[in-house]
Amino acid sequence: MDVEQPGIKADEILIKVVASSLNYHDLMVALGQIPTEDKRVLLGDASGEVVDTGPDVSRWQVGDKIIALVSRAGSKVGPKKPS
């Protein structure tokens, strides 16, 4: 699926997701048992690569391989702040 690449803020990173998994919570979202807001996607965790960083980011660099453990499945598509 091709989507427009979102812009990022000075303290954010953009991740290209290479692999993800669906878990029981994701199933409940898909079945409508757990309501979500617009532009939500199913995703409990993922692995990928940093493809862009804001100028204030020092911990991550483009090309870094990462895993992302999303504490709230159904996060909005777009940039995320590193924790």
N, CA and C atoms as a LAMMPS dump frame, in Angstrom:
ITEM: TIMESTEP
0
ITEM: NUMBER OF ATOMS
249
ITEM: BOX BOUNDS ff ff ff
-5.0000000000000000e+02 5.0000000000000000e+02
-5.0000000000000000e+02 5.0000000000000000e+02
-5.0000000000000000e+02 5.0000000000000000e+02
ITEM: ATOMS id mol type element x y z
1 1 1 N 0.845 -1.169 0
2 1 2 C 0 0 0
3 1 3 C 0.89 1.231 0
4 2 1 N 0.644 2.138 -0.902
5 2 2 C 1.39 3.388 -0.948
6 2 3 C 0.613 4.468 -0.212
7 3 1 N 1.287 5.125 0.707
8 3 2 C 0.696 6.243 1.429
9 3 3 C 1.663 7.409 1.386
10 4 1 N 1.109 8.601 1.443
11 4 2 C 1.944 9.792 1.449
12 4 3 C 2.796 9.801 2.714
13 5 1 N 4.079 10.072 2.554
14 5 2 C 4.976 10.101 3.709
15 5 3 C 4.657 11.326 4.553
16 6 1 N 4.394 11.117 5.844
17 6 2 C 4.069 12.258 6.705
18 6 3 C 5.31 13.081 7.026
19 7 1 N 5.104 14.359 7.261
20 7 2 C 6.196 15.191 7.746
21 7 3 C 6.431 14.895 9.218
22 8 1 N 7.604 15.216 9.703
23 8 2 C 7.896 14.993 11.113
24 8 3 C 8.294 16.304 11.769
25 9 1 N 8.112 16.362 13.071
26 9 2 C 8.499 17.537 13.851
27 9 3 C 9.951 17.404 14.281
28 10 1 N 10.478 18.446 14.874
29 10 2 C 11.894 18.504 15.244
30 10 3 C 12.312 17.377 16.18
31 11 1 N 11.395 16.9 17.032
32 11 2 C 11.758 15.871 18.014
33 11 3 C 11.157 14.501 17.697
34 12 1 N 10.846 14.241 16.437
35 12 2 C 10.223 12.981 16.044
36 12 3 C 11.101 12.21 15.059
37 13 1 N 10.782 10.907 14.928
38 13 2 C 11.425 10.071 13.921
39 13 3 C 10.347 9.441 13.049
40 14 1 N 10.716 9.068 11.831
41 14 2 C 9.816 8.365 10.93
42 14 3 C 10.37 6.965 10.727
43 15 1 N 9.517 5.97 10.895
44 15 2 C 9.927 4.572 10.826
45 15 3 C 9.273 3.903 9.623
46 16 1 N 10.075 3.187 8.841
47 16 2 C 9.543 2.326 7.787
48 16 3 C 9.337 0.955 8.42
49 17 1 N 8.089 0.546 8.541
50 17 2 C 7.78 -0.746 9.151
51 17 3 C 8.063 -1.846 8.13
52 18 1 N 8.877 -2.818 8.548
53 18 2 C 9.236 -3.945 7.691
54 18 3 C 8.433 -5.186 8.074
55 19 1 N 8.168 -5.355 9.36
56 19 2 C 7.396 -6.507 9.827
57 19 3 C 6.563 -6.086 11.028
58 20 1 N 5.393 -6.683 11.142
59 20 2 C 4.54 -6.411 12.299
60 20 3 C 3.788 -7.687 12.648
61 21 1 N 3.158 -7.675 13.801
62 21 2 C 2.37 -8.836 14.198
63 21 3 C 1.014 -8.371 14.698
64 22 1 N 0.064 -9.251 14.606
65 22 2 C -1.259 -8.988 15.147
66 22 3 C -1.439 -9.883 16.362
67 23 1 N -2.026 -9.324 17.402
68 23 2 C -2.236 -10.098 18.617
69 23 3 C -3.729 -10.11 18.973
70 24 1 N -4.041 -10.655 20.121
71 24 2 C -5.442 -10.789 20.53
72 24 3 C -6.136 -9.428 20.613
73 25 1 N -5.451 -8.437 21.131
74 25 2 C -6.03 -7.096 21.217
75 25 3 C -6.392 -6.585 19.823
76 26 1 N -5.512 -6.815 18.854
77 26 2 C -5.789 -6.397 17.479
78 26 3 C -7.036 -7.094 16.934
79 27 1 N -7.195 -8.375 17.249
80 27 2 C -8.381 -9.116 16.826
81 27 3 C -9.639 -8.476 17.394
82 28 1 N -9.604 -8.101 18.665
83 28 2 C -10.767 -7.469 19.288
84 28 3 C -11.091 -6.126 18.626
85 29 1 N -10.058 -5.377 18.232
86 29 2 C -10.281 -4.12 17.505
87 29 3 C -10.932 -4.426 16.155
88 30 1 N -10.394 -5.408 15.432
89 30 2 C -10.921 -5.766 14.114
90 30 3 C -12.372 -6.225 14.184
91 31 1 N -12.737 -6.887 15.265
92 31 2 C -14.108 -7.368 15.434
93 31 3 C -15.045 -6.305 16.001
94 32 1 N -14.51 -5.118 16.28
95 32 2 C -15.336 -4.045 16.809
96 32 3 C -15.583 -4.129 18.3
97 33 1 N -14.9 -5.025 18.995
98 33 2 C -15.07 -5.169 20.437
99 33 3 C -14.383 -4.047 21.211
100 34 1 N -13.358 -3.455 20.607
101 34 2 C -12.657 -2.318 21.202
102 34 3 C -12.749 -1.175 20.198
103 35 1 N -13.484 -0.109 20.515
104 35 2 C -13.643 0.99 19.565
105 35 3 C -12.344 1.782 19.385
106 36 1 N -12.157 2.316 18.179
107 36 2 C -10.984 3.142 17.881
108 36 3 C -11.423 4.402 17.151
109 37 1 N -10.516 5.365 17.085
110 37 2 C -10.781 6.611 16.372
111 37 3 C -10.472 6.434 14.889
112 38 1 N -10.816 7.446 14.089
113 38 2 C -10.495 7.421 12.666
114 38 3 C -8.997 7.304 12.458
115 39 1 N -8.623 6.784 11.301
116 39 2 C -7.222 6.618 10.893
117 39 3 C -6.447 5.711 11.841
118 40 1 N -7.108 4.726 12.381
119 40 2 C -6.432 3.776 13.263
120 40 3 C -6.041 2.548 12.461
121 41 1 N -4.925 1.966 12.834
122 41 2 C -4.474 0.73 12.203
123 41 3 C -4.207 -0.303 13.283
124 42 1 N -4.295 -1.563 12.913
125 42 2 C -3.983 -2.631 13.848
126 42 3 C -2.477 -2.797 13.901
127 43 1 N -1.924 -2.759 15.078
128 43 2 C -0.483 -2.945 15.22
129 43 3 C -0.136 -3.045 16.689
130 44 1 N 0.301 -4.216 17.113
131 44 2 C 0.738 -4.39 18.487
132 44 3 C 2.222 -4.136 18.644
133 45 1 N 2.987 -4.547 17.644
134 45 2 C 4.423 -4.307 17.669
135 45 3 C 4.951 -4.394 16.241
136 46 1 N 6.148 -3.881 16.036
137 46 2 C 6.702 -3.845 14.685
138 46 3 C 8.217 -3.775 14.737
139 47 1 N 8.817 -4.1 13.618
140 47 2 C 10.25 -3.868 13.454
141 47 3 C 10.442 -3.126 12.14
142 48 1 N 11.528 -2.388 12.067
143 48 2 C 11.751 -1.623 10.855
144 48 3 C 13.029 -0.825 10.905
145 49 1 N 13.003 0.273 10.173
146 49 2 C 14.198 1.088 10.005
147 49 3 C 13.83 2.568 10.098
148 50 1 N 14.691 3.334 10.742
149 50 2 C 14.507 4.782 10.81
150 50 3 C 14.821 5.355 9.431
151 51 1 N 13.861 6.094 8.85
152 51 2 C 14.065 6.673 7.521
153 51 3 C 14.201 8.187 7.545
154 52 1 N 13.867 8.806 8.671
155 52 2 C 14.033 10.256 8.79
156 52 3 C 14.033 10.627 10.267
157 53 1 N 14.763 11.674 10.597
158 53 2 C 14.792 12.181 11.971
159 53 3 C 14.666 13.689 11.95
160 54 1 N 14.021 14.217 12.979
161 54 2 C 13.962 15.658 13.134
162 54 3 C 15.308 16.186 13.625
163 55 1 N 15.55 17.473 13.473
164 55 2 C 16.845 18.052 13.844
165 55 3 C 17.176 17.965 15.329
166 56 1 N 16.182 17.812 16.192
167 56 2 C 16.443 17.731 17.632
168 56 3 C 16.674 16.302 18.118
169 57 1 N 16.596 15.326 17.23
170 57 2 C 16.767 13.92 17.606
171 57 3 C 18.245 13.565 17.562
172 58 1 N 18.757 13.025 18.682
173 58 2 C 20.166 12.623 18.716
174 58 3 C 20.334 11.128 18.989
175 59 1 N 19.314 10.497 19.528
176 59 2 C 19.415 9.08 19.894
177 59 3 C 19.333 8.153 18.68
178 60 1 N 18.605 8.543 17.668
179 60 2 C 18.374 7.706 16.494
180 60 3 C 18.996 8.335 15.265
181 61 1 N 19.427 7.491 14.318
182 61 2 C 19.968 7.958 13.046
183 61 3 C 19.28 7.207 11.912
184 62 1 N 19.208 7.839 10.74
185 62 2 C 18.657 7.174 9.567
186 62 3 C 19.433 5.88 9.339
187 63 1 N 18.706 4.802 9.109
188 63 2 C 19.318 3.495 8.894
189 63 3 C 19.321 2.61 10.122
190 64 1 N 19.085 3.181 11.315
191 64 2 C 19.026 2.365 12.53
192 64 3 C 17.897 1.351 12.414
193 65 1 N 18.165 0.119 12.794
194 65 2 C 17.148 -0.929 12.853
195 65 3 C 16.497 -0.85 14.229
196 66 1 N 15.181 -0.938 14.269
197 66 2 C 14.475 -0.752 15.532
198 66 3 C 13.332 -1.752 15.687
199 67 1 N 12.874 -1.879 16.926
200 67 2 C 11.598 -2.522 17.196
201 67 3 C 10.733 -1.479 17.892
202 68 1 N 9.462 -1.54 17.645
203 68 2 C 8.526 -0.617 18.277
204 68 3 C 7.463 -1.444 18.979
205 69 1 N 7.352 -1.275 20.271
206 69 2 C 6.307 -1.927 21.048
207 69 3 C 5.244 -0.879 21.311
208 70 1 N 4.163 -0.981 20.577
209 70 2 C 3.107 0.02 20.66
210 70 3 C 2.245 -0.302 21.868
211 71 1 N 2.237 0.61 22.839
212 71 2 C 1.494 0.347 24.072
213 71 3 C -0.005 0.418 23.86
214 72 1 N -0.423 1.021 22.78
215 72 2 C -1.847 1.146 22.504
216 72 3 C -2.096 0.735 21.062
217 73 1 N -2.522 -0.48 20.853
218 73 2 C -2.796 -0.939 19.496
219 73 3 C -3.817 -0.017 18.855
220 74 1 N -3.663 0.208 17.585
221 74 2 C -4.554 1.11 16.889
222 74 3 C -4.039 2.524 16.876
223 75 1 N -2.748 2.708 17.003
224 75 2 C -2.173 4.05 16.983
225 75 3 C -2.399 4.692 15.626
226 76 1 N -2.423 6.001 15.61
227 76 2 C -2.639 6.719 14.361
228 76 3 C -1.455 6.542 13.427
229 77 1 N -1.753 6.486 12.147
230 77 2 C -0.704 6.427 11.141
231 77 3 C -0.006 7.772 11.126
232 78 1 N 1.293 7.76 11.166
233 78 2 C 2.05 9.001 11.122
234 78 3 C 3.243 8.948 12.031
235 79 1 N 3.875 10.084 12.233
236 79 2 C 5.116 10.103 13.011
237 79 3 C 4.879 9.818 14.484
238 80 1 N 5.885 9.245 15.108
239 80 2 C 5.851 8.946 16.54
240 80 3 C 7.095 9.504 17.192
241 81 1 N 6.964 9.959 18.413
242 81 2 C 8.116 10.445 19.167
243 81 3 C 8.854 9.271 19.788
244 82 1 N 10.191 9.262 19.725
245 82 2 C 10.931 8.19 20.395
246 82 3 C 10.806 8.324 21.902
247 83 1 N 10.765 7.186 22.599
248 83 2 C 10.673 7.257 24.058
249 83 3 C 11.956 6.8 24.692
